[in-house]
Amino acid sequence: SFVTLLSSACGFGSIVVTVDNAHIGDPSNFRLAAILLVLAGVFDALDGFVARATGTSSQFGVHLDSIADVMNFGCAPALLLYTYGFVEFGAAGHPTLLRAGGLACFLFVACGALRLARFNVSVGRTDPRYFVGMPITAGAACVASVVVAWPDAAATLQHAWMVMALMVFVGGLMVSTIRFPSSKQKMSKPVM
């Protein structure tokens, strides 16, 4: 649980940096917020490992992890991309684009929450070698990597529309039925 809370501290830190940077638009702060999401992902990967290694796995930990994942990998990246991709357009007199961007970012959060709920109710009922739909942590990594690679906020309408398309596309992958390999289970080698 402590490692999960460290992950949440990084997710919340990302939110704070994003909010503080909302009207400043400093690329280094956008990058810092994205890097904090990556660090949250590292702690998220460690929490299950630590729980199994110390024999402290519990249902409480499972539920705490899912709640933390919604904040860390749903809300935090959505807020980051909303600020990065759309806030300046609202200030520049494009309120429709601002609202459409907000809707796309909410869709990302909703898809992430749905993905986690589906995962939680299907544990033990699906092939453990695969995830059904992109895991929320991978979705957050996809959108945060854009900010790490190009930390300057969207300055053109084309850039803003690309951010919107990214949020909708990655959200769609999370609720899709596409199977993604699980890093938690070793894949068996095919017999030749």
JOQUI-V219562 format. One record per helix or strand of 3 or more residues. SS is the DSSP state (alpha for helix, beta for strand). FROM is the first residue (numbers start at 1). LEN is the number of residues. Records with the same first field share a line. If there is no record, write none. Layout:
BEGIN
SS = FROM-LEN  FROM-LEN
END
This chain:
BEGIN
alpha = 2-19  27-28  59-27  87-5  95-28  136-14  157-19
beta = 130-3  179-3
END
